[in-house]
Amino acid sequence: MEYIINTPCGEVRGCAGRVPGTVAYKGIRYATAGRWEYARQVTSWDGVYDAAEYGSCCYQPRAFYDEENNPKKYFYYNEFRKGETYTYSEDCLFLNVFTPEGADPEDKLPVLIAIHGGSFTGGCGHEKHFDGPVWPTKGVIGVTINYRLGPLGFLCLPELAEEAGKTGNYGLYDQLTAISWVKDNIAAFGGDPDNITVFGQSAGAMSIQLHSLSPITKGLFQKAVMCSGSGVSRLMSYAPARKHYAFWQAVMQRAGGNNLEEFRAISPEKLFEAWQSAKKEVRGGGTAAFPCRDGELVVGGGVDILCRGEHLKIPYLCGSTDEDFGAPMLFSLAKSWCKAQEKPSYLWMFDRRLPGEDRGAWHSSDLWYWFGTLDNCWRPMEKKDYDLSDQMTDYLTNFAKSGNPNGEGLPLWDTAKKGAMRLGEGETAMGKVSGLKLWYNMFTSKSSGE
C-alpha cells in the first residue's frame, strides 16, 4: 500500500509504521543551513519526497569512535543504539512524522513534537526509544527531530555575530524551525497546527525551558512536557555569547583555521578533535557547547523572566526519575516550576527499577515508557512495565489533547494534592517524594547521565 499525501511543500511518500495501524514519514528535510548559518525553512521540493528512511544525524563525538569498545559509553550505547546503524552529516536537519493510518486533514489531531536529549552534544530523533511511538494509536500525531549539536550547533564567534547579527544557539533555532515547519505542514498529515505540544528530555527539556522563556516563541506551541530538565535557577543562568568567544577562538586556532572562511572549510573530524582538545585545556570548555544569551531567543535569566511573568503561560507536565542525574535538584526545579504557573501544571516522579539489571530508575529510563517503545528494548520487560507504559502514554496523549492528563480509567492526577504523581514500582497514584531518598540515590546511583 502506498502512503502519499500532498503537503504545502509538495507530495511525500511514507511507509507502514513500526506499530500496526500507523504510518511513518521519515527523514523529511525541514530546513537547510551551511556551517554556522541559521536554518532556512524548506517550503517546497520537486516530485514526490521519499520518506521511507531516516535522515542523517548531526556529527557528534560518537561518530568518530567505536561506542561498543568504549567502556565509559557502553551503558547508553547498549540501551539505546546497539545493533543500529547511524549516518552522520552536517546535512542533518530532518524530522519524522508518525500518524494513524488513514489520517485526514479534517481530523485535526493533536501533535506531539519530541526534542531529544544528549547534553547538546549527542543523540538523534530515531534512536531505538524514539523509533515508532505508540501515540498515533491514541489519537495523537508524533514528530521527532534532529538538530545541530556540539561545535556545529553552539559555537560563538564575533565574526559570526557581525555576519548575522547574532551568534550561537544554531541548534535551538533548528528546533524552532522544525516546530514552524510542523505548524505550517502538519494539517496535511491530519494534525492540528493550533494544538502542538513539545516534549523534551534532559537537554531536550532544557531546550523547551528556554523556548518557554523566549519572546519569539509565542503561538508556536500550546503545551510543554519537560523530563529531567525543567525549572529555572540563578545557578543555571546562561552566559552572553561574548563570554564564549575566547574558548571558540582557541578551538579555531587548534583546528588550524586562520580566519572564518578557513574554519568553515575544516573537516568535521578535525573540528571535533580541536573542540575535544580545547575542552580539556581551556577554561570554560565544559559548558561552551551549551546555549548562550544571543539577545533574540535567549534574552536573560530564567528566574527574572519568570518573576516578570514573561514566560509562556501554558500548561506544563514536568518531572524526573528518582535515580536521575542530580535527582534532588532536578525534582526540586520541576516542582518549583509547576508551582509558579497560573495554568494547571502537573508534576511526576518515575521510580520503576527496569528489569534486566540492578540500575534502578536511571536518567532517560522513563523514555521507553513515555514513547511506548518497550518492544525495541533488550530488557525482559514484564506485564507491569507494559501496563505502566500504557498509563504513561495515556496521560501524555491526554495532556496533548487538552492540557489535562486525566482520563477514563486512569488514577486521578490531582494538582490540589501535595506531592507528585508516582509512576513506577508501586501503584500509580499521587504521593510524597522523599528528598532524603533522592539525595541518597544521587550519591549511590550506578548510572550517570548522557
Residue pairs with C-beta under 8 A, 6 or more apart in sequence:
1 16
2 13
3 13
3 14
3 15
3 16
3 23
3 25
3 101
4 11
4 12
4 13
4 14
4 48
5 11
5 12
5 14
5 188
5 189
6 188
7 185
7 188
7 189
8 43
8 44
8 184
8 185
8 188
9 42
9 43
9 44
9 45
9 49
9 185
10 44
10 45
10 46
10 47
10 48
10 49
11 47
11 48
11 49
12 25
12 28
12 48
12 49
12 51
13 48
13 49
13 50
13 51
13 52
14 23
14 24
14 25
14 26
14 51
14 52
14 97
14 99
15 23
15 24
15 25
15 26
15 51
15 52
16 22
16 23
16 24
17 23
17 24
17 98
17 101
17 132
17 136
18 24
18 131
18 132
18 376
19 132
19 133
19 134
19 136
19 137
19 372
21 100
21 101
21 136
21 137
22 98
22 99
22 100
22 101
22 132
22 136
22 137
23 98
23 99
23 100
23 101
23 103
23 136
24 51
24 96
24 97
24 98
24 132
25 51
25 96
25 97
25 98
25 99
25 189
26 51
26 52
26 53
26 54
26 55
26 96
26 126
27 51
27 53
27 54
27 55
27 94
27 96
28 49
28 51
28 55
28 94
28 95
28 96
28 97
29 42
29 45
29 49
29 55
29 93
29 94
30 41
30 42
30 93
30 94
30 95
30 145
30 177
30 178
30 181
30 182
31 39
31 40
31 41
31 42
31 93
31 174
31 177
31 178
31 181
32 39
32 40
32 42
32 91
32 93
33 39
33 40
33 93
33 148
33 170
33 174
34 264
35 90
35 152
35 264
36 152
36 155
36 157
36 160
36 167
36 170
36 264
37 164
37 170
38 164
38 170
38 173
39 93
39 170
39 173
39 174
39 177
40 177
41 177
41 180
41 181
41 184
42 181
51 97
54 94
54 96
54 125
54 126
55 92
55 94
55 146
56 87
56 88
56 89
56 91
56 92
56 94
56 146
57 63
57 86
57 87
57 88
57 89
57 92
57 123
57 124
57 126
57 146
58 88
58 89
58 90
58 92
58 124
58 146
58 147
58 148
58 149
58 150
58 152
58 153
59 88
59 89
59 90
59 92
59 149
59 150
59 152
59 268
59 272
60 88
60 118
60 121
60 122
60 123
60 149
60 150
61 121
61 122
61 150
61 272
61 276
62 73
62 77
62 122
63 86
63 88
63 268
63 272
64 269
64 272
64 273
67 73
67 74
67 77
67 81
68 74
68 77
68 82
70 77
75 359
75 447
76 364
76 450
78 378
79 364
79 377
79 378
80 127
80 128
80 129
80 364
81 127
81 128
82 378
84 127
84 128
86 124
88 268
90 148
90 152
90 268
92 124
92 146
92 147
92 148
93 146
93 147
93 148
93 174
93 177
93 178
94 125
94 145
94 146
95 125
95 143
95 144
95 145
95 146
95 178
95 181
95 182
96 125
96 126
96 143
96 144
96 145
97 141
97 142
97 143
97 182
97 186
97 189
98 132
98 133
98 135
98 136
98 141
98 142
98 143
98 144
99 109
99 136
99 141
99 189
99 190
99 191
100 109
100 136
100 137
100 139
100 141
100 190
103 109
103 136
103 141
103 189
103 190
103 191
104 190
105 187
105 188
105 190
107 190
107 191
108 187
108 190
108 191
108 192
108 195
109 139
109 140
109 141
109 190
109 191
109 192
110 139
110 140
110 141
110 191
110 192
110 195
110 196
110 197
110 397
110 400
110 401
111 140
111 141
111 142
111 143
111 182
111 186
111 191
111 192
111 193
111 195
111 196
111 197
111 400
112 133
112 135
112 140
112 141
112 142
112 143
112 197
112 198
112 199
112 225
112 396
112 397
112 400
113 143
113 144
113 145
113 178
113 179
113 182
113 196
113 197
113 198
113 199
113 221
114 125
114 130
114 133
114 142
114 143
114 144
114 145
114 198
114 199
114 200
114 204
114 371
115 145
115 147
115 175
115 198
115 199
115 200
115 204
115 207
115 208
116 123
116 124
116 125
116 127
116 130
116 144
116 145
116 200
116 201
116 203
116 204
117 123
117 200
117 201
117 202
117 203
117 204
117 205
117 228
117 229
117 364
117 450
118 149
118 202
118 203
118 450
119 202
119 203
119 449
119 450
120 149
120 150
120 153
120 154
120 171
120 203
120 206
120 289
120 290
120 291
121 149
121 150
121 289
122 149
122 150
122 450
123 149
123 203
124 146
125 144
125 145
125 146
126 144
128 373
128 376
128 377
129 364
129 367
129 368
129 371
129 373
129 376
129 377
130 144
130 367
130 371
130 373
131 373
131 376
132 373
132 376
133 142
133 144
133 371
133 372
133 373
133 393
134 371
134 372
134 373
134 393
135 141
135 142
135 371
135 372
135 393
135 396
135 397
135 400
136 142
138 393
138 394
138 397
139 397
139 401
140 397
140 400
140 401
141 186
141 189
141 190
141 191
143 178
143 182
143 186
145 174
145 175
145 178
146 174
147 153
147 171
147 172
147 174
147 175
147 178
148 170
148 171
148 174
149 171
149 289
150 272
150 275
150 289
151 248
151 251
151 271
151 272
151 275
151 289
152 170
152 171
152 268
152 271
153 169
153 170
153 171
153 174
153 289
154 168
154 169
154 170
154 171
154 288
154 289
154 290
154 291
154 292
155 167
155 168
155 170
155 248
155 251
155 289
156 167
156 168
156 241
156 242
156 244
156 245
156 248
156 288
156 292
157 167
157 245
157 248
157 249
157 252
157 260
158 167
158 242
158 245
159 259
159 260
160 167
160 260
161 167
161 241
163 260
166 241
166 294
166 295
166 296
167 241
167 294
168 241
168 244
168 291
168 292
168 294
169 291
169 292
169 294
169 297
169 298
171 207
172 207
172 210
172 211
172 291
172 297
172 298
173 297
175 207
175 211
176 211
176 216
176 217
176 220
176 297
179 196
179 198
179 220
179 221
180 220
182 191
182 193
182 196
183 193
183 196
183 220
184 193
186 192
186 193
186 196
187 193
194 222
195 222
195 400
195 401
196 220
196 221
196 222
196 223
197 221
197 222
197 223
197 224
197 225
197 399
197 400
198 208
198 211
198 221
198 223
198 224
198 225
199 208
199 224
199 225
199 227
199 370
199 396
200 206
200 207
200 208
200 224
200 225
200 226
200 227
200 229
201 226
201 227
201 228
201 229
201 364
201 366
201 367
202 227
202 228
202 229
202 325
202 363
202 364
202 449
202 450
203 229
204 227
204 229
205 226
205 227
205 228
205 229
205 230
205 318
206 229
206 291
207 291
208 224
208 225
208 226
208 229
208 230
209 226
209 229
209 230
209 231
209 232
209 302
209 337
210 238
210 291
210 297
210 298
210 302
211 217
211 220
211 221
211 224
211 297
211 312
212 224
212 311
212 312
212 314
212 316
213 232
213 298
213 302
213 305
213 306
213 310
213 311
213 312
214 297
214 298
214 299
215 299
215 310
216 296
216 297
217 297
217 312
218 312
221 314
222 314
222 403
223 314
223 315
223 316
223 317
223 399
223 400
223 403
224 312
224 314
224 315
224 316
224 317
225 316
225 317
225 318
225 396
225 399
226 316
226 317
226 318
226 334
226 337
227 318
227 319
227 320
227 366
227 367
227 370
228 319
228 320
228 321
228 324
228 325
228 330
228 363
228 364
228 366
228 449
229 330
230 316
230 318
230 333
230 334
230 337
231 318
231 330
231 332
231 333
231 334
231 335
231 336
231 337
232 301
232 302
232 303
232 305
232 306
232 333
232 336
232 337
233 302
233 303
233 333
234 301
234 303
236 302
237 301
237 302
237 303
238 290
238 291
238 292
238 293
238 298
239 292
239 293
240 292
240 293
241 292
241 293
241 294
241 295
243 284
243 292
244 284
244 288
244 292
246 282
246 284
247 278
247 282
247 283
247 284
247 285
247 288
248 288
250 278
250 281
250 282
251 271
251 274
251 275
251 278
252 263
252 274
254 273
254 274
254 277
254 278
255 263
255 266
255 270
255 271
255 273
255 274
256 262
256 266
256 270
256 274
257 263
257 264
257 265
257 266
266 274
275 289
278 285
279 285
279 286
279 288
291 298
292 298
293 299
293 300
299 305
305 311
306 340
313 341
313 342
313 343
314 343
314 403
315 341
315 343
315 344
315 345
315 346
315 399
315 403
315 404
316 337
316 338
316 341
316 343
316 345
316 346
317 345
317 346
317 348
317 395
317 396
317 399
317 405
318 334
318 337
318 338
318 345
318 346
318 347
318 348
319 331
319 334
319 347
319 348
319 349
319 350
319 420
319 421
319 423
320 327
320 330
320 331
320 334
320 349
320 350
321 327
321 349
321 350
321 351
321 361
321 362
321 363
321 365
321 366
322 349
322 350
322 351
322 360
322 361
322 424
322 433
322 437
322 438
322 441
323 351
323 359
323 360
323 361
323 362
323 363
323 441
323 442
323 445
323 447
324 330
324 331
324 361
324 362
324 363
324 449
325 363
325 448
325 449
326 442
327 438
327 439
327 441
327 442
327 445
328 435
328 438
328 439
328 442
331 349
331 420
331 433
331 438
332 435
334 347
335 347
335 420
337 345
338 345
338 346
338 347
343 403
344 403
344 404
344 415
345 415
346 399
346 405
346 413
346 415
346 421
347 415
347 419
347 420
347 421
348 420
348 421
348 422
348 423
349 420
349 421
349 422
349 423
349 424
349 433
350 361
350 365
350 366
350 369
350 423
350 424
351 360
351 361
351 422
351 423
351 424
351 425
352 361
352 365
352 366
352 369
352 385
352 388
352 423
352 424
352 425
353 359
353 360
353 361
353 424
353 425
354 360
354 361
354 362
354 365
354 368
354 379
354 385
355 379
355 380
355 381
355 382
355 385
356 378
356 379
356 380
358 446
359 365
359 446
359 447
360 441
360 445
360 446
360 447
361 424
362 445
362 446
362 447
363 447
363 448
363 449
363 450
364 449
364 450
366 392
366 423
367 373
368 374
368 376
368 377
368 389
369 385
369 388
369 389
369 392
369 393
369 423
370 389
370 392
370 393
370 396
371 393
372 389
372 390
372 393
374 381
374 385
374 386
374 389
375 381
388 423
388 424
388 428
391 410
391 411
391 423
391 428
392 423
394 405
394 407
394 409
394 410
395 405
395 406
395 407
395 410
395 413
395 421
396 405
398 404
398 405
398 406
398 407
398 410
399 405
405 413
406 412
406 413
410 428
411 421
411 427
411 428
411 429
411 430
412 430
413 421
413 430
414 430
417 430
418 432
419 430
419 431
419 432
419 433
420 430
420 431
420 433
421 428
421 429
421 430
422 428
422 429
422 430
422 431
422 433
